[in-house]
Amino acid sequence: MDRIDKREALLDFPYSLMISSLGASELGKYIYNPRTIVDKEFLRKIKDAKTLHRQSIKYLTEMQRILKMRRFEDDV
């Protein structure tokens, strides 16, 4: 078990995605008491959710780029 600061685990990460990934009650216990002892499984879930979020952002950014290119081609 690790003790971590909540800022370390939650930095730049949307709460809505974490709540859907981790469950509101589990996350709530951690947010309201950042000194809670956190097990490795919880940290793994946070890491997996962050990775999924980053991949989604990359995918959406790429889709926006492709759509802009298509719009430009349609205008020409």
PDB file of N, CA, C and O in Angstrom:
ATOM      1  N   MET A   1       0.840  -1.182   0.000  1.00  0.00           N
ATOM      2  CA  MET A   1       0.000   0.000   0.000  1.00  0.00           C
ATOM      3  C   MET A   1       0.887   1.247   0.000  1.00  0.00           C
ATOM      4  O   MET A   1       1.939   1.290   0.638  1.00  0.00           O
ATOM      5  N   ASP A   2       0.432   2.240  -0.725  1.00  0.00           N
ATOM      6  CA  ASP A   2       1.185   3.482  -0.843  1.00  0.00           C
ATOM      7  C   ASP A   2       0.391   4.638  -0.261  1.00  0.00           C
ATOM      8  O   ASP A   2      -0.839   4.665  -0.321  1.00  0.00           O
ATOM      9  N   ARG A   3       1.113   5.582   0.295  1.00  0.00           N
ATOM     10  CA  ARG A   3       0.488   6.851   0.666  1.00  0.00           C
ATOM     11  C   ARG A   3       0.885   7.828  -0.426  1.00  0.00           C
ATOM     12  O   ARG A   3       2.068   7.996  -0.723  1.00  0.00           O
ATOM     13  N   ILE A   4      -0.118   8.475  -1.026  1.00  0.00           N
ATOM     14  CA  ILE A   4       0.191   9.461  -2.050  1.00  0.00           C
ATOM     15  C   ILE A   4      -0.644  10.706  -1.813  1.00  0.00           C
ATOM     16  O   ILE A   4      -1.688  10.658  -1.163  1.00  0.00           O
ATOM     17  N   ASP A   5      -0.175  11.808  -2.344  1.00  0.00           N
ATOM     18  CA  ASP A   5      -0.894  13.070  -2.268  1.00  0.00           C
ATOM     19  C   ASP A   5      -1.930  13.074  -3.388  1.00  0.00           C
ATOM     20  O   ASP A   5      -1.624  12.663  -4.507  1.00  0.00           O
ATOM     21  N   LYS A   6      -3.150  13.530  -3.107  1.00  0.00           N
ATOM     22  CA  LYS A   6      -4.187  13.467  -4.140  1.00  0.00           C
ATOM     23  C   LYS A   6      -3.811  14.307  -5.359  1.00  0.00           C
ATOM     24  O   LYS A   6      -4.205  13.974  -6.477  1.00  0.00           O
ATOM     25  N   ARG A   7      -3.055  15.388  -5.163  1.00  0.00           N
ATOM     26  CA  ARG A   7      -2.656  16.203  -6.316  1.00  0.00           C
ATOM     27  C   ARG A   7      -1.807  15.403  -7.285  1.00  0.00           C
ATOM     28  O   ARG A   7      -1.875  15.611  -8.497  1.00  0.00           O
ATOM     29  N   GLU A   8      -1.012  14.496  -6.757  1.00  0.00           N
ATOM     30  CA  GLU A   8      -0.150  13.661  -7.595  1.00  0.00           C
ATOM     31  C   GLU A   8      -0.984  12.751  -8.496  1.00  0.00           C
ATOM     32  O   GLU A   8      -0.661  12.571  -9.670  1.00  0.00           O
ATOM     33  N   ALA A   9      -2.048  12.183  -7.950  1.00  0.00           N
ATOM     34  CA  ALA A   9      -2.862  11.233  -8.703  1.00  0.00           C
ATOM     35  C   ALA A   9      -3.879  11.913  -9.607  1.00  0.00           C
ATOM     36  O   ALA A   9      -4.229  11.368 -10.654  1.00  0.00           O
ATOM     37  N   LEU A  10      -4.359  13.084  -9.225  1.00  0.00           N
ATOM     38  CA  LEU A  10      -5.474  13.702  -9.936  1.00  0.00           C
ATOM     39  C   LEU A  10      -5.073  14.881 -10.811  1.00  0.00           C
ATOM     40  O   LEU A  10      -5.936  15.535 -11.397  1.00  0.00           O
ATOM     41  N   LEU A  11      -3.795  15.158 -10.907  1.00  0.00           N
ATOM     42  CA  LEU A  11      -3.317  16.325 -11.631  1.00  0.00           C
ATOM     43  C   LEU A  11      -3.777  16.310 -13.083  1.00  0.00           C
ATOM     44  O   LEU A  11      -3.593  15.319 -13.790  1.00  0.00           O
ATOM     45  N   ASP A  12      -4.372  17.408 -13.521  1.00  0.00           N
ATOM     46  CA  ASP A  12      -4.800  17.564 -14.920  1.00  0.00           C
ATOM     47  C   ASP A  12      -5.639  16.402 -15.421  1.00  0.00           C
ATOM     48  O   ASP A  12      -5.383  15.867 -16.500  1.00  0.00           O
ATOM     49  N   PHE A  13      -6.621  16.016 -14.658  1.00  0.00           N
ATOM     50  CA  PHE A  13      -7.417  14.859 -15.052  1.00  0.00           C
ATOM     51  C   PHE A  13      -8.877  15.115 -14.738  1.00  0.00           C
ATOM     52  O   PHE A  13      -9.205  15.462 -13.603  1.00  0.00           O
ATOM     53  N   PRO A  14      -9.767  14.955 -15.714  1.00  0.00           N
ATOM     54  CA  PRO A  14     -11.177  15.291 -15.487  1.00  0.00           C
ATOM     55  C   PRO A  14     -11.861  14.344 -14.499  1.00  0.00           C
ATOM     56  O   PRO A  14     -11.762  13.124 -14.625  1.00  0.00           O
ATOM     57  N   TYR A  15     -12.553  14.918 -13.519  1.00  0.00           N
ATOM     58  CA  TYR A  15     -13.219  14.112 -12.502  1.00  0.00           C
ATOM     59  C   TYR A  15     -14.288  13.214 -13.102  1.00  0.00           C
ATOM     60  O   TYR A  15     -14.481  12.090 -12.639  1.00  0.00           O
ATOM     61  N   SER A  16     -14.990  13.697 -14.135  1.00  0.00           N
ATOM     62  CA  SER A  16     -16.078  12.894 -14.709  1.00  0.00           C
ATOM     63  C   SER A  16     -15.559  11.573 -15.256  1.00  0.00           C
ATOM     64  O   SER A  16     -16.203  10.537 -15.093  1.00  0.00           O
ATOM     65  N   LEU A  17     -14.406  11.602 -15.899  1.00  0.00           N
ATOM     66  CA  LEU A  17     -13.834  10.368 -16.438  1.00  0.00           C
ATOM     67  C   LEU A  17     -13.394   9.452 -15.301  1.00  0.00           C
ATOM     68  O   LEU A  17     -13.574   8.236 -15.372  1.00  0.00           O
ATOM     69  N   MET A  18     -12.817  10.038 -14.253  1.00  0.00           N
ATOM     70  CA  MET A  18     -12.389   9.217 -13.125  1.00  0.00           C
ATOM     71  C   MET A  18     -13.575   8.576 -12.429  1.00  0.00           C
ATOM     72  O   MET A  18     -13.518   7.409 -12.042  1.00  0.00           O
ATOM     73  N   ILE A  19     -14.658   9.341 -12.269  1.00  0.00           N
ATOM     74  CA  ILE A  19     -15.831   8.797 -11.588  1.00  0.00           C
ATOM     75  C   ILE A  19     -16.387   7.623 -12.377  1.00  0.00           C
ATOM     76  O   ILE A  19     -16.763   6.605 -11.795  1.00  0.00           O
ATOM     77  N   SER A  20     -16.444   7.756 -13.703  1.00  0.00           N
ATOM     78  CA  SER A  20     -16.966   6.650 -14.504  1.00  0.00           C
ATOM     79  C   SER A  20     -16.009   5.465 -14.488  1.00  0.00           C
ATOM     80  O   SER A  20     -16.446   4.318 -14.589  1.00  0.00           O
ATOM     81  N   SER A  21     -14.721   5.722 -14.363  1.00  0.00           N
ATOM     82  CA  SER A  21     -13.733   4.643 -14.386  1.00  0.00           C
ATOM     83  C   SER A  21     -13.572   3.960 -13.036  1.00  0.00           C
ATOM     84  O   SER A  21     -13.344   2.752 -12.974  1.00  0.00           O
ATOM     85  N   LEU A  22     -13.689   4.721 -11.962  1.00  0.00           N
ATOM     86  CA  LEU A  22     -13.354   4.198 -10.641  1.00  0.00           C
ATOM     87  C   LEU A  22     -14.559   3.980  -9.736  1.00  0.00           C
ATOM     88  O   LEU A  22     -14.475   3.246  -8.752  1.00  0.00           O
ATOM     89  N   GLY A  23     -15.664   4.609 -10.062  1.00  0.00           N
ATOM     90  CA  GLY A  23     -16.825   4.526  -9.179  1.00  0.00           C
ATOM     91  C   GLY A  23     -16.821   5.700  -8.223  1.00  0.00           C
ATOM     92  O   GLY A  23     -15.797   6.012  -7.616  1.00  0.00           O
ATOM     93  N   ALA A  24     -17.960   6.348  -8.089  1.00  0.00           N
ATOM     94  CA  ALA A  24     -18.046   7.583  -7.309  1.00  0.00           C
ATOM     95  C   ALA A  24     -17.699   7.385  -5.841  1.00  0.00           C
ATOM     96  O   ALA A  24     -17.018   8.225  -5.254  1.00  0.00           O
ATOM     97  N   SER A  25     -18.155   6.287  -5.231  1.00  0.00           N
ATOM     98  CA  SER A  25     -17.918   6.131  -3.795  1.00  0.00           C
ATOM     99  C   SER A  25     -16.439   5.902  -3.497  1.00  0.00           C
ATOM    100  O   SER A  25     -15.904   6.455  -2.536  1.00  0.00           O
ATOM    101  N   GLU A  26     -15.784   5.095  -4.312  1.00  0.00           N
ATOM    102  CA  GLU A  26     -14.357   4.835  -4.115  1.00  0.00           C
ATOM    103  C   GLU A  26     -13.551   6.114  -4.303  1.00  0.00           C
ATOM    104  O   GLU A  26     -12.641   6.404  -3.526  1.00  0.00           O
ATOM    105  N   LEU A  27     -13.889   6.872  -5.333  1.00  0.00           N
ATOM    106  CA  LEU A  27     -13.185   8.120  -5.607  1.00  0.00           C
ATOM    107  C   LEU A  27     -13.483   9.160  -4.532  1.00  0.00           C
ATOM    108  O   LEU A  27     -12.586   9.886  -4.105  1.00  0.00           O
ATOM    109  N   GLY A  28     -14.747   9.234  -4.090  1.00  0.00           N
ATOM    110  CA  GLY A  28     -15.138  10.204  -3.073  1.00  0.00           C
ATOM    111  C   GLY A  28     -14.357  10.036  -1.786  1.00  0.00           C
ATOM    112  O   GLY A  28     -13.931  11.021  -1.183  1.00  0.00           O
ATOM    113  N   LYS A  29     -14.166   8.803  -1.360  1.00  0.00           N
ATOM    114  CA  LYS A  29     -13.392   8.539  -0.133  1.00  0.00           C
ATOM    115  C   LYS A  29     -11.988   9.114  -0.274  1.00  0.00           C
ATOM    116  O   LYS A  29     -11.436   9.661   0.680  1.00  0.00           O
ATOM    117  N   TYR A  30     -11.419   8.988  -1.458  1.00  0.00           N
ATOM    118  CA  TYR A  30     -10.054   9.441  -1.677  1.00  0.00           C
ATOM    119  C   TYR A  30      -9.966  10.956  -1.770  1.00  0.00           C
ATOM    120  O   TYR A  30      -9.052  11.563  -1.212  1.00  0.00           O
ATOM    121  N   ILE A  31     -10.921  11.574  -2.477  1.00  0.00           N
ATOM    122  CA  ILE A  31     -10.881  13.028  -2.658  1.00  0.00           C
ATOM    123  C   ILE A  31     -11.039  13.749  -1.321  1.00  0.00           C
ATOM    124  O   ILE A  31     -10.327  14.715  -1.048  1.00  0.00           O
ATOM    125  N   TYR A  32     -11.963  13.285  -0.494  1.00  0.00           N
ATOM    126  CA  TYR A  32     -12.229  13.986   0.758  1.00  0.00           C
ATOM    127  C   TYR A  32     -11.193  13.698   1.831  1.00  0.00           C
ATOM    128  O   TYR A  32     -11.127  14.425   2.823  1.00  0.00           O
ATOM    129  N   ASN A  33     -10.396  12.675   1.665  1.00  0.00           N
ATOM    130  CA  ASN A  33      -9.324  12.385   2.607  1.00  0.00           C
ATOM    131  C   ASN A  33      -8.076  11.999   1.820  1.00  0.00           C
ATOM    132  O   ASN A  33      -7.815  10.814   1.610  1.00  0.00           O
ATOM    133  N   PRO A  34      -7.300  12.998   1.381  1.00  0.00           N
ATOM    134  CA  PRO A  34      -6.144  12.709   0.535  1.00  0.00           C
ATOM    135  C   PRO A  34      -5.059  11.886   1.227  1.00  0.00           C
ATOM    136  O   PRO A  34      -4.144  11.396   0.566  1.00  0.00           O
ATOM    137  N   ARG A  35      -5.148  11.731   2.526  1.00  0.00           N
ATOM    138  CA  ARG A  35      -4.156  10.922   3.245  1.00  0.00           C
ATOM    139  C   ARG A  35      -4.564   9.454   3.322  1.00  0.00           C
ATOM    140  O   ARG A  35      -3.878   8.646   3.947  1.00  0.00           O
ATOM    141  N   THR A  36      -5.677   9.115   2.687  1.00  0.00           N
ATOM    142  CA  THR A  36      -6.142   7.731   2.676  1.00  0.00           C
ATOM    143  C   THR A  36      -5.044   6.825   2.129  1.00  0.00           C
ATOM    144  O   THR A  36      -4.359   7.178   1.169  1.00  0.00           O
ATOM    145  N   ILE A  37      -4.885   5.680   2.734  1.00  0.00           N
ATOM    146  CA  ILE A  37      -3.934   4.704   2.201  1.00  0.00           C
ATOM    147  C   ILE A  37      -4.560   4.112   0.938  1.00  0.00           C
ATOM    148  O   ILE A  37      -5.680   3.602   0.963  1.00  0.00           O
ATOM    149  N   VAL A  38      -3.825   4.190  -0.148  1.00  0.00           N
ATOM    150  CA  VAL A  38      -4.346   3.776  -1.446  1.00  0.00           C
ATOM    151  C   VAL A  38      -3.641   2.503  -1.877  1.00  0.00           C
ATOM    152  O   VAL A  38      -2.416   2.411  -1.812  1.00  0.00           O
ATOM    153  N   ASP A  39      -4.413   1.530  -2.314  1.00  0.00           N
ATOM    154  CA  ASP A  39      -3.789   0.283  -2.743  1.00  0.00           C
ATOM    155  C   ASP A  39      -3.333   0.361  -4.198  1.00  0.00           C
ATOM    156  O   ASP A  39      -3.721   1.266  -4.936  1.00  0.00           O
ATOM    157  N   LYS A  40      -2.515  -0.589  -4.591  1.00  0.00           N
ATOM    158  CA  LYS A  40      -1.935  -0.615  -5.935  1.00  0.00           C
ATOM    159  C   LYS A  40      -3.012  -0.709  -7.014  1.00  0.00           C
ATOM    160  O   LYS A  40      -2.857  -0.137  -8.093  1.00  0.00           O
ATOM    161  N   GLU A  41      -4.095  -1.421  -6.732  1.00  0.00           N
ATOM    162  CA  GLU A  41      -5.180  -1.588  -7.709  1.00  0.00           C
ATOM    163  C   GLU A  41      -5.818  -0.237  -8.041  1.00  0.00           C
ATOM    164  O   GLU A  41      -6.114   0.043  -9.203  1.00  0.00           O
ATOM    165  N   PHE A  42      -6.027   0.597  -7.020  1.00  0.00           N
ATOM    166  CA  PHE A  42      -6.606   1.925  -7.228  1.00  0.00           C
ATOM    167  C   PHE A  42      -5.685   2.763  -8.112  1.00  0.00           C
ATOM    168  O   PHE A  42      -6.144   3.427  -9.041  1.00  0.00           O
ATOM    169  N   LEU A  43      -4.393   2.731  -7.820  1.00  0.00           N
ATOM    170  CA  LEU A  43      -3.437   3.494  -8.623  1.00  0.00           C
ATOM    171  C   LEU A  43      -3.400   2.989 -10.060  1.00  0.00           C
ATOM    172  O   LEU A  43      -3.257   3.781 -10.992  1.00  0.00           O
ATOM    173  N   ARG A  44      -3.525   1.683 -10.247  1.00  0.00           N
ATOM    174  CA  ARG A  44      -3.531   1.116 -11.596  1.00  0.00           C
ATOM    175  C   ARG A  44      -4.762   1.593 -12.365  1.00  0.00           C
ATOM    176  O   ARG A  44      -4.673   1.916 -13.550  1.00  0.00           O
ATOM    177  N   LYS A  45      -5.915   1.637 -11.685  1.00  0.00           N
ATOM    178  CA  LYS A  45      -7.141   2.107 -12.337  1.00  0.00           C
ATOM    179  C   LYS A  45      -7.005   3.561 -12.772  1.00  0.00           C
ATOM    180  O   LYS A  45      -7.430   3.932 -13.866  1.00  0.00           O
ATOM    181  N   ILE A  46      -6.407   4.383 -11.906  1.00  0.00           N
ATOM    182  CA  ILE A  46      -6.197   5.789 -12.265  1.00  0.00           C
ATOM    183  C   ILE A  46      -5.285   5.873 -13.486  1.00  0.00           C
ATOM    184  O   ILE A  46      -5.564   6.622 -14.422  1.00  0.00           O
ATOM    185  N   LYS A  47      -4.203   5.113 -13.477  1.00  0.00           N
ATOM    186  CA  LYS A  47      -3.258   5.137 -14.593  1.00  0.00           C
ATOM    187  C   LYS A  47      -3.926   4.669 -15.885  1.00  0.00           C
ATOM    188  O   LYS A  47      -3.727   5.278 -16.937  1.00  0.00           O
ATOM    189  N   ASP A  48      -4.711   3.599 -15.820  1.00  0.00           N
ATOM    190  CA  ASP A  48      -5.414   3.095 -17.002  1.00  0.00           C
ATOM    191  C   ASP A  48      -6.396   4.131 -17.538  1.00  0.00           C
ATOM    192  O   ASP A  48      -6.499   4.328 -18.748  1.00  0.00           O
ATOM    193  N   ALA A  49      -7.113   4.788 -16.638  1.00  0.00           N
ATOM    194  CA  ALA A  49      -8.085   5.797 -17.059  1.00  0.00           C
ATOM    195  C   ALA A  49      -7.387   6.998 -17.686  1.00  0.00           C
ATOM    196  O   ALA A  49      -7.874   7.557 -18.669  1.00  0.00           O
ATOM    197  N   LYS A  50      -6.243   7.399 -17.118  1.00  0.00           N
ATOM    198  CA  LYS A  50      -5.480   8.509 -17.696  1.00  0.00           C
ATOM    199  C   LYS A  50      -4.998   8.149 -19.094  1.00  0.00           C
ATOM    200  O   LYS A  50      -5.072   8.967 -20.011  1.00  0.00           O
ATOM    201  N   THR A  51      -4.502   6.923 -19.258  1.00  0.00           N
ATOM    202  CA  THR A  51      -4.017   6.471 -20.561  1.00  0.00           C
ATOM    203  C   THR A  51      -5.150   6.486 -21.573  1.00  0.00           C
ATOM    204  O   THR A  51      -4.976   6.958 -22.697  1.00  0.00           O
ATOM    205  N   LEU A  52      -6.303   5.974 -21.183  1.00  0.00           N
ATOM    206  CA  LEU A  52      -7.466   5.956 -22.065  1.00  0.00           C
ATOM    207  C   LEU A  52      -7.860   7.381 -22.456  1.00  0.00           C
ATOM    208  O   LEU A  52      -8.190   7.640 -23.613  1.00  0.00           O
ATOM    209  N   HIS A  53      -7.824   8.296 -21.498  1.00  0.00           N
ATOM    210  CA  HIS A  53      -8.171   9.694 -21.761  1.00  0.00           C
ATOM    211  C   HIS A  53      -7.196  10.300 -22.770  1.00  0.00           C
ATOM    212  O   HIS A  53      -7.620  10.966 -23.714  1.00  0.00           O
ATOM    213  N   ARG A  54      -5.900  10.076 -22.578  1.00  0.00           N
ATOM    214  CA  ARG A  54      -4.895  10.613 -23.507  1.00  0.00           C
ATOM    215  C   ARG A  54      -5.099  10.066 -24.913  1.00  0.00           C
ATOM    216  O   ARG A  54      -5.013  10.807 -25.892  1.00  0.00           O
ATOM    217  N   GLN A  55      -5.370   8.762 -25.012  1.00  0.00           N
ATOM    218  CA  GLN A  55      -5.597   8.151 -26.322  1.00  0.00           C
ATOM    219  C   GLN A  55      -6.826   8.754 -26.991  1.00  0.00           C
ATOM    220  O   GLN A  55      -6.824   8.980 -28.201  1.00  0.00           O
ATOM    221  N   SER A  56      -7.874   9.016 -26.217  1.00  0.00           N
ATOM    222  CA  SER A  56      -9.092   9.620 -26.763  1.00  0.00           C
ATOM    223  C   SER A  56      -8.797  11.011 -27.303  1.00  0.00           C
ATOM    224  O   SER A  56      -9.262  11.372 -28.384  1.00  0.00           O
ATOM    225  N   ILE A  57      -8.024  11.793 -26.552  1.00  0.00           N
ATOM    226  CA  ILE A  57      -7.673  13.145 -26.990  1.00  0.00           C
ATOM    227  C   ILE A  57      -6.876  13.080 -28.292  1.00  0.00           C
ATOM    228  O   ILE A  57      -7.144  13.848 -29.217  1.00  0.00           O
ATOM    229  N   LYS A  58      -5.904  12.176 -28.375  1.00  0.00           N
ATOM    230  CA  LYS A  58      -5.110  12.037 -29.602  1.00  0.00           C
ATOM    231  C   LYS A  58      -5.993  11.664 -30.781  1.00  0.00           C
ATOM    232  O   LYS A  58      -5.840  12.209 -31.873  1.00  0.00           O
ATOM    233  N   TYR A  59      -6.920  10.734 -30.563  1.00  0.00           N
ATOM    234  CA  TYR A  59      -7.824  10.289 -31.620  1.00  0.00           C
ATOM    235  C   TYR A  59      -8.705  11.448 -32.091  1.00  0.00           C
ATOM    236  O   TYR A  59      -8.851  11.668 -33.294  1.00  0.00           O
ATOM    237  N   LEU A  60      -9.296  12.194 -31.138  1.00  0.00           N
ATOM    238  CA  LEU A  60     -10.166  13.310 -31.503  1.00  0.00           C
ATOM    239  C   LEU A  60      -9.395  14.404 -32.228  1.00  0.00           C
ATOM    240  O   LEU A  60      -9.909  15.001 -33.173  1.00  0.00           O
ATOM    241  N   THR A  61      -8.173  14.671 -31.796  1.00  0.00           N
ATOM    242  CA  THR A  61      -7.342  15.675 -32.454  1.00  0.00           C
ATOM    243  C   THR A  61      -7.059  15.269 -33.894  1.00  0.00           C
ATOM    244  O   THR A  61      -7.130  16.095 -34.804  1.00  0.00           O
ATOM    245  N   GLU A  62      -6.742  14.006 -34.095  1.00  0.00           N
ATOM    246  CA  GLU A  62      -6.478  13.503 -35.446  1.00  0.00           C
ATOM    247  C   GLU A  62      -7.739  13.588 -36.310  1.00  0.00           C
ATOM    248  O   GLU A  62      -7.663  13.954 -37.483  1.00  0.00           O
ATOM    249  N   MET A  63      -8.884  13.256 -35.741  1.00  0.00           N
ATOM    250  CA  MET A  63     -10.141  13.342 -36.498  1.00  0.00           C
ATOM    251  C   MET A  63     -10.447  14.789 -36.883  1.00  0.00           C
ATOM    252  O   MET A  63     -10.912  15.043 -37.994  1.00  0.00           O
ATOM    253  N   GLN A  64     -10.194  15.733 -35.989  1.00  0.00           N
ATOM    254  CA  GLN A  64     -10.406  17.147 -36.303  1.00  0.00           C
ATOM    255  C   GLN A  64      -9.502  17.581 -37.448  1.00  0.00           C
ATOM    256  O   GLN A  64      -9.927  18.314 -38.341  1.00  0.00           O
ATOM    257  N   ARG A  65      -8.258  17.129 -37.417  1.00  0.00           N
ATOM    258  CA  ARG A  65      -7.306  17.481 -38.473  1.00  0.00           C
ATOM    259  C   ARG A  65      -7.795  16.961 -39.824  1.00  0.00           C
ATOM    260  O   ARG A  65      -7.753  17.677 -40.824  1.00  0.00           O
ATOM    261  N   ILE A  66      -8.259  15.717 -39.845  1.00  0.00           N
ATOM    262  CA  ILE A  66      -8.750  15.108 -41.086  1.00  0.00           C
ATOM    263  C   ILE A  66      -9.984  15.855 -41.596  1.00  0.00           C
ATOM    264  O   ILE A  66     -10.101  16.119 -42.793  1.00  0.00           O
ATOM    265  N   LEU A  67     -10.896  16.192 -40.696  1.00  0.00           N
ATOM    266  CA  LEU A  67     -12.098  16.925 -41.105  1.00  0.00           C
ATOM    267  C   LEU A  67     -11.755  18.302 -41.663  1.00  0.00           C
ATOM    268  O   LEU A  67     -12.362  18.739 -42.641  1.00  0.00           O
ATOM    269  N   LYS A  68     -10.792  18.989 -41.055  1.00  0.00           N
ATOM    270  CA  LYS A  68     -10.367  20.296 -41.565  1.00  0.00           C
ATOM    271  C   LYS A  68      -9.786  20.156 -42.962  1.00  0.00           C
ATOM    272  O   LYS A  68     -10.060  20.980 -43.834  1.00  0.00           O
ATOM    273  N   MET A  69      -8.984  19.115 -43.183  1.00  0.00           N
ATOM    274  CA  MET A  69      -8.403  18.888 -44.509  1.00  0.00           C
ATOM    275  C   MET A  69      -9.512  18.648 -45.528  1.00  0.00           C
ATOM    276  O   MET A  69      -9.465  19.180 -46.636  1.00  0.00           O
ATOM    277  N   ARG A  70     -10.500  17.855 -45.159  1.00  0.00           N
ATOM    278  CA  ARG A  70     -11.613  17.560 -46.077  1.00  0.00           C
ATOM    279  C   ARG A  70     -12.409  18.822 -46.390  1.00  0.00           C
ATOM    280  O   ARG A  70     -12.804  19.039 -47.536  1.00  0.00           O
ATOM    281  N   ARG A  71     -12.647  19.653 -45.380  1.00  0.00           N
ATOM    282  CA  ARG A  71     -13.380  20.901 -45.608  1.00  0.00           C
ATOM    283  C   ARG A  71     -12.614  21.797 -46.566  1.00  0.00           C
ATOM    284  O   ARG A  71     -13.199  22.421 -47.451  1.00  0.00           O
ATOM    285  N   PHE A  72     -11.303  21.856 -46.383  1.00  0.00           N
ATOM    286  CA  PHE A  72     -10.466  22.677 -47.249  1.00  0.00           C
ATOM    287  C   PHE A  72     -10.546  22.166 -48.688  1.00  0.00           C
ATOM    288  O   PHE A  72     -10.656  22.959 -49.622  1.00  0.00           O
ATOM    289  N   GLU A  73     -10.492  20.841 -48.868  1.00  0.00           N
ATOM    290  CA  GLU A  73     -10.575  20.252 -50.206  1.00  0.00           C
ATOM    291  C   GLU A  73     -11.933  20.534 -50.838  1.00  0.00           C
ATOM    292  O   GLU A  73     -12.019  20.764 -52.044  1.00  0.00           O
ATOM    293  N   ASP A  74     -12.999  20.519 -50.030  1.00  0.00           N
ATOM    294  CA  ASP A  74     -14.345  20.802 -50.548  1.00  0.00           C
ATOM    295  C   ASP A  74     -14.476  22.254 -50.991  1.00  0.00           C
ATOM    296  O   ASP A  74     -15.188  22.553 -51.950  1.00  0.00           O
ATOM    297  N   ASP A  75     -13.783  23.162 -50.289  1.00  0.00           N
ATOM    298  CA  ASP A  75     -13.853  24.590 -50.617  1.00  0.00           C
ATOM    299  C   ASP A  75     -13.103  24.920 -51.893  1.00  0.00           C
ATOM    300  O   ASP A  75     -13.434  25.889 -52.577  1.00  0.00           O
ATOM    301  N   VAL A  76     -12.105  24.131 -52.218  1.00  0.00           N
ATOM    302  CA  VAL A  76     -11.255  24.432 -53.387  1.00  0.00           C
ATOM    303  C   VAL A  76     -11.920  24.029 -54.665  1.00  0.00           C
ATOM    304  O   VAL A  76     -11.350  24.209 -55.741  1.00  0.00           O
TER     305      VAL A  76
END
